[in-house]
Amino acid sequence: MRDQSQWGMIVLLAVFGVSGRILLDPIPNVQPVTVLVLLTGAYYGAPRAIALAATVALASNVLLLGHGPWTLFQAIGWGAIGLAGALFANRILIEGRVRIGLLSVIAAVSGLAFNWFVSLSILFEAGSSMLVPYLLNGLVFDLYHVAGNVLFVAWMASPLGEMMSRHRPYRALESVRDGAPN
């Protein structure tokens, strides 16, 4: 029964992530997915965070935002962020509560790393000679992603964390309490 509740929560987070990407599309690089995946990794572990990352990237790109080589890079990038959330769970979460300051820093760094990783998809279309100009041209958008992530952490990390902790697997709670990663 508890496992169904966790997967129900993952489906709800996927709907929120896809909706957030689509609704916030007019604001470049500002969307809740990075923070959602980080929190999912911290509360539910890497496998569920990776599943969420792939689902959001595929669904939002196929539905409306456009699908191409970057979709695979987005899924892998957000999956890696979910893995980071799982690896840092014992630091991000203290007694089931989110450490907002630390999560903000991790979300900001994750935003930059994600954008730079997804930018590698340009190699499939334009070749290596365009990578550096592409990265430099995207710096402002990278900063939008960083700012958006910090705002999303401030806005939704605590209430979302409380919701996620209610649907958290028992052994994950034990491993965080013991100081081991999920």
C-alpha atoms as one frame of an Amber mdcrd trajectory, in Angstrom:
protein
   0.000   0.000   0.000   2.784   2.433   0.915   4.592   1.761  -2.379   1.427
   2.710  -4.311   1.313   5.953  -2.353   4.919   6.723  -3.300   4.294   6.043
  -6.990   1.128   8.140  -6.793   3.278  10.961  -5.454   5.768  10.477  -8.332
   2.898  10.717 -10.846   1.685  13.901  -9.132   5.212  15.354  -9.262   5.486
  14.419 -12.956   2.227  16.240 -13.718   3.479  19.249 -11.756   6.846  19.174
 -13.559   5.337  18.853 -17.042   2.747  21.540 -16.293   5.404  23.822 -14.836
   7.611  23.467 -17.900   4.750  24.148 -20.279   3.171  27.025 -18.343   6.497
  28.734 -17.641   7.840  28.204 -21.172   7.595  31.961 -21.965  10.169  32.611
 -19.195  13.376  31.006 -20.533  14.966  28.322 -18.345  12.646  28.958 -15.398
  10.766  25.800 -14.438  10.391  23.667 -11.287  11.845  20.393 -12.578  15.375
  20.672 -11.172  14.078  21.282  -7.652  11.410  18.570  -7.985  13.988  16.011
  -9.074  16.443  17.027  -6.317  13.757  16.640  -3.665  12.571  13.360  -5.166
  16.110  12.018  -5.001  16.440  13.117  -1.378  13.077  11.724  -0.243  12.558
   8.695  -2.496  15.997   7.749  -3.805  17.735   7.781  -7.156  15.574   5.257
  -9.080  12.362   7.222  -8.554  14.113  10.543  -9.233  15.528   9.190 -12.489
  12.085   7.885 -13.481  10.609  11.321 -12.742  13.364  13.073 -14.720  12.863
  10.930 -17.806   9.079  11.177 -17.625   9.052  14.966 -17.354  11.621  15.475
 -20.122   9.879  13.123 -22.552   6.307  14.119 -21.788   6.808  17.885 -21.874
   8.990  17.815 -24.983   6.720  15.450 -26.924   3.535  17.251 -25.845   4.491
  20.812 -26.636   8.070  21.999 -26.227   9.715  20.118 -29.074  11.617  16.867
 -29.192  15.178  16.333 -30.403  18.591  15.158 -29.227  18.363  17.553 -26.288
  15.538  15.462 -24.780  17.951  12.622 -24.022  20.433  15.098 -22.534  17.666
  16.635 -20.388  16.574  13.215 -19.110  20.169  12.237 -18.285  20.946  15.657
 -16.768  17.897  15.699 -14.514  18.503  12.044 -13.684  22.014  12.943 -12.513
  20.516  15.730 -10.402  18.121  13.200  -8.862  21.112  10.969  -8.110  22.832
  13.948  -6.449  19.696  14.536  -4.371  19.814  10.908  -3.221  23.555  11.059
  -2.479  23.185  14.269  -0.456  19.918  13.232   1.227  21.497  12.980   4.677
  22.697  16.591   4.302  19.641  18.037   2.557  17.210  16.472   5.018  17.564
  16.739   8.759  14.911  14.726  10.615  12.790  14.739   7.472  12.921  18.527
   7.063  14.559  20.327   4.161  17.602  22.504   4.797  16.554  25.399   2.554
  19.950  27.147   2.399  21.880  24.040   1.393  19.176  22.947  -1.067  19.315
  26.427  -2.657  23.063  26.119  -3.211  22.754  22.596  -4.627  19.853  23.699
  -6.855  21.840  26.684  -8.143  24.901  24.561  -8.982  22.625  21.889 -10.477
  21.017  24.468 -12.745  24.379  25.481 -14.176  25.603  21.905 -14.552  22.322
  20.845 -16.163  22.388  23.653 -18.731  26.007  23.021 -19.645  25.360  19.293
 -20.007  22.251  19.823 -22.168  24.265  22.268 -24.283  26.399  19.324 -25.389
  23.439  18.304 -27.553  24.509  21.086 -29.955  27.354  18.798 -30.979  24.802
  16.617 -32.820  23.502  19.556 -34.833  26.247  22.124 -35.315  29.512  20.399
 -34.510  32.180  21.145 -31.939  33.132  24.540 -33.382  29.816  25.966 -32.130
  29.987  24.651 -28.560  31.929  27.532 -26.956  29.897  30.314 -28.650  26.727
  28.421 -27.751  27.777  28.177 -24.086  28.753  31.853 -23.936  25.536  32.923
 -25.616  23.551  30.927 -23.060  25.119  32.393 -19.894  22.194  34.749 -19.282
  19.773  31.833 -19.627  21.903  29.798 -17.241  21.525  32.584 -14.688  17.736
  32.536 -15.234  17.780  28.831 -14.401  19.851  29.465 -11.255  17.560  32.273
 -10.091  14.460  30.226 -10.870  15.813  27.263  -8.912  16.556  29.407  -5.865
  13.069  30.937  -6.039  11.451  27.511  -6.393  13.383  26.227  -3.376  12.246
  29.220  -1.309   8.658  28.876  -2.493   7.963  25.170  -2.551  10.693  23.124
  -0.836   9.166  23.155   2.665   5.520  22.443   1.769   6.485  19.932  -0.901
   8.980  18.317   1.454   6.290  17.886   4.111   4.020  16.263   1.555   6.787
  13.993   0.281   7.834  12.945   3.777   4.314  11.618   4.439   4.688   9.245
   1.482   8.283   8.275   2.116   9.468   4.683   2.387  10.244   3.560   5.931
  13.761   2.278   5.167  14.670   5.607   3.520  13.766   7.348   6.784  15.946
   4.890   8.681  18.932   5.344   6.351  18.788   9.135   6.633  18.534   8.897
  10.409  21.563   6.574  10.472  23.538   8.906   8.186  23.611   6.573   5.184
  22.402   7.702   1.758  19.133   6.280   0.421
